[in-house]
């Protein structure tokens, strides 16, 4: 009978640890989303892309160096 009580006590302790761990995991802060970035339009082909990825030249934005060399669309 004492072995059964010991087994139940160990099982209750393990369940308590698992529940405590799960609660700790759910209370962690979610990663903060990145702020929205300004979108620009390629002066050659018209594709929209983030300003940080654009190639800028003479006040215009391009999606690639090749399109910058070709210049604005006619």
RODO-2510 file (C-alpha; in nm, 4 decimals, decimal comma):
residues 74
     n   res          X          Y          Z
     1     x     0,0000     0,0000     0,0000
     2     x     0,2852     0,2399     0,0797
     3     x     0,4400     0,1729    -0,2641
     4     x     0,1118     0,2724    -0,4282
     5     x     0,0997     0,5987    -0,2308
     6     x     0,4602     0,6730    -0,3224
     7     x     0,3833     0,6058    -0,6901
     8     x     0,0788     0,8350    -0,6785
     9     x     0,2842     1,1083    -0,5095
    10     x     0,5539     1,0853    -0,7796
    11     x     0,2906     1,0896    -1,0547
    12     x     0,1206     1,3956    -0,8998
    13     x     0,4587     1,5714    -0,8795
    14     x     0,5368     1,4995    -1,2472
    15     x     0,1930     1,6258    -1,3547
    16     x     0,2432     1,9401    -1,1436
    17     x     0,5809     2,0021    -1,3108
    18     x     0,4339     1,9589    -1,6595
    19     x     0,1448     2,1972    -1,5898
    20     x     0,3833     2,4524    -1,4422
    21     x     0,6114     2,4301    -1,7470
    22     x     0,3191     2,4692    -1,9889
    23     x     0,1986     2,7809    -1,8040
    24     x     0,5495     2,9273    -1,8175
    25     x     0,5651     2,8651    -2,1933
    26     x     0,2347     3,0420    -2,2584
    27     x     0,3382     3,3508    -2,0626
    28     x     0,6432     3,4227    -2,2718
    29     x     0,6308     3,7397    -2,4768
    30     x     0,5480     3,6977    -2,8428
    31     x     0,8117     3,8354    -3,0799
    32     x     0,7389     4,1936    -3,1786
    33     x     0,6334     4,2335    -3,5413
    34     x     0,8599     4,4371    -3,7624
    35     x     0,7304     4,7850    -3,8398
    36     x     0,5736     4,8392    -4,1805
    37     x     0,8172     4,9556    -4,4436
    38     x     0,7566     5,2119    -4,7157
    39     x     0,6901     5,0535    -5,0548
    40     x     0,8177     5,2072    -5,3787
    41     x     0,7531     5,1359    -5,7455
    42     x     1,0238     5,0456    -5,9963
    43     x     1,0417     5,3279    -6,2539
    44     x     1,1158     5,0734    -6,5278
    45     x     0,8803     4,7765    -6,4786
    46     x     0,6348     4,9034    -6,2158
    47     x     0,6907     4,6293    -5,9595
    48     x     0,6314     4,7265    -5,5945
    49     x     0,9140     4,6550    -5,3504
    50     x     1,0328     4,7689    -5,0052
    51     x     1,2351     5,0895    -5,0153
    52     x     1,5273     4,9174    -4,8394
    53     x     1,5602     4,6699    -5,1291
    54     x     1,5272     4,9291    -5,4062
    55     x     1,8130     5,0797    -5,6065
    56     x     1,7705     5,4580    -5,6009
    57     x     1,9072     5,6868    -5,8702
    58     x     1,8224     6,0515    -5,9450
    59     x     1,5124     6,0434    -5,7280
    60     x     1,3707     5,7284    -5,8883
    61     x     1,3571     5,3763    -5,7501
    62     x     1,4401     5,0592    -5,9415
    63     x     1,4057     4,6898    -5,8559
    64     x     1,7541     4,6034    -5,9860
    65     x     2,0750     4,7578    -6,1141
    66     x     1,9854     4,6343    -6,4626
    67     x     1,6605     4,8298    -6,4621
    68     x     1,8454     5,1351    -6,3285
    69     x     2,0802     5,1180    -6,6267
    70     x     1,7898     5,0821    -6,8684
    71     x     1,6205     5,3875    -6,7167
    72     x     1,2522     5,4689    -6,6828
    73     x     1,0003     5,2957    -6,9075
    74     x     0,9002     5,4937    -7,2132
***
